[in-house]
Amino acid sequence: MSFSDILTMRHELILTVLAMILLTIDLNLNHAKKVRMIPITIGLFLVVTLIGFVPQADQTLFGGMYRTNGLILLLKNILNIGVLIILFQSVGWLKQPENNSKISEYFFLLISTLIGMNFMISSGDFLMLYLGLELATIPVAALAAFVHFNTKSSEAGIKLLLSSALSSGILLYGISMIYGTSGSIYFDAIGATFANTPLQVLAFIFFFTGMAFKLSLVPFHLWTADVYEGAPVNVTSYLSVISKGAAAFILVIVMFTVFRTLAPVYKNMLYLVAILTMTIGNLFALRQKNMKRFLAFSSIAQAGFILLGILGTNQMGMSAVVYFVLVYIFSNLGAFGVVAAIAAKTGKESMDDYDGLYLTNPKLSLLMMLSMFSLAGIPPVAGFFGKMYLFMSAASSGYYWLVFIAVLNATISLYYYLLVVKAMFINKSETPIATFSNDAYTKIGLSLCALGIFVLGFWSYVYEFINGLTFGI
């Protein structure tokens, strides 16, 4: 293997080098200078993100265990952009006295889990997929328990670790059955020989169940709200957006390559799971007052919409899923960015605390409104087109009733998203959140979210570009 072959893994290698650089710098900084890690890390990660857009030829390594192509590069770049925004939005929280001694640990864990997600997306067999999945999961559990003196944060970390262990066990059992019935762990080889035998169908059910935990699909969603509420806001946004986006990416790749022949068998199961996930996520979101739990159930409902694209089982469905996740990253990070900014300044996380927010913090209110409109799918912002392409994908495969139910759920979600807008712009409060100013990093992060929502909404060529990529199927 030549050096140029090794450079095929440039995303993972650069992130590993970045993590080592941060550890080295941290060893040479005393406690009072830890805050200097913030501009260093953001600057270096910005360079990493830009390098990711340099074109690269399609290639495989290790006999097909690792692969890269135009689609995979795009998926990794989408995750890099999301992580960059989270880094910007985390600065105010990291500068708090109780957190600034652990700045380096936060960055190292964040980069470590991103490396795992990159390996997972580039996997060409189930062994690489599982190793990447575990590398992505364990640091996230540590991040959820990052505020160790907070009981809720510690509890969130334990719950995430236990639920991840259970889901990994189920996933591994499914993978072992896949290997036992096909004689291979490579995606291409399994996809060419996989049949509709009862044992292989059971193997698929175990595999899908393990991935459903990662995506918070009903009925495997029960851990989500508690972990999201207990974890720090910026970690919650990472779980809701980056972790879920990576899981959606690898699931759609595996479903369209390995399990394509099982589509006539699993479509009814996905049909039911999609309806349950959209409906239960929306119904529980209606009664939430804590903003993190509110956005947790919102993210569960959004995961149900992703299944519409997977059910499409065609190029359009895959493109719709990728485009929707890209839109979802900007929309959800915009909402979480506002919640994080307010929590860092005031410690308030209840929806009732947002009453009259527009009078004291109009810019934050406008961004939150824009994010809520995008998550609800109101035109002409990006969320509308994301849902529209998913609906079109499902309709093109004949799932008209499912599309109708999805439209009904989108209408229900409009109500609870507008509750946040109503609180900020209509409700009165004698003690509204006082006017405050965010640091420059937070402003950049929030501005990137607003820009992404507008650009993706009005620039339809983004979807056409994604639709033109080769998906290797």
CORKABEL-V972730 format. One line per field, one symbol per residue. ss: DSSP state (A for helix, B for strand, O for the rest). psi: psi as a letter, one per 30 degrees, with the letter a starting at -180 (. if undefined). Layout:
ss->???
psi->???
This chain:
ss->OOAAAAAAAAAAAAAAAAAAAAAAAAAOOOAAAAAAAAAAAAAAAAAAAAAOOOOOOOBBBAAAOBBBOAAAAAAAAAAAAAAAAAAAAAAAAAOOOOOAAAAAAAAAAAAAAAAAAAAAAOBOBAAAAAAAAAAAAAAAAAAAOOOOOOAAAAAAAAAAAAAAAAAAAAAAAAAAAAAAAAOOOBAAAAAAAOOOOAAAAAAAAAAAAAAAAAAOOOOOOOOAAAAAAAOOAAAAAAAAAAAAAAAAAAAAAAAAAOOAAAAAAAAAAAAAAAAAAAAAAAAAAOOOOBAAAAAAAAAAAAAAAAAAAAAAOOAAAAAAAAAAAAAAAAAAAAAAAAAAAAAAAAOOOBAAAAOOAAAAOAAAAAAAAAAAAAAAOOOOOAAAAAAAAAAAAAAAOOOAAAAAAAAAAAAAAAAAAAAAAAAAAOOOOOOOOOOOOOOAAAAAAAAAAAAAAAAAAAOOAAAAAAAOOOOOO
psi->kleeeefeheeeeeeeeeeeeeeeeefgklefgefffeeeeeeeeeeeeeeffklklklllhgfeklkaeeeeeeeeeeeeeeeeeeeffeeeffkeffffgeeeeeeeeeeeeeeeeeeegkflfeeeeeeeeffeeeeeeeegeiffkeeeeeeeeeeeeeeeeeeeeeeeeeeeeeeffglgkeeeefffkahleeeeeeeeeeeeefeeefhkkghfffeeeeeeelleeeeeeeedeeeeeeeeeeeeeefeegefgefefeeeeeeeeeeeeeeeeeffegkfkeeeefefeeeeeeeeefeeeffhleeeeeeeeeeeeeeeeeefeeeeeeeeeeeefgkgkefffkgeefeieeeeeeeeeeeeeefhklgleeeeeeeeeeeeeefggieeeeeeeeeeeeeeeefefeeeeeefeklkfilklklklleeeeeeeeeeeeeeeefefiffeeeeefflkgh.
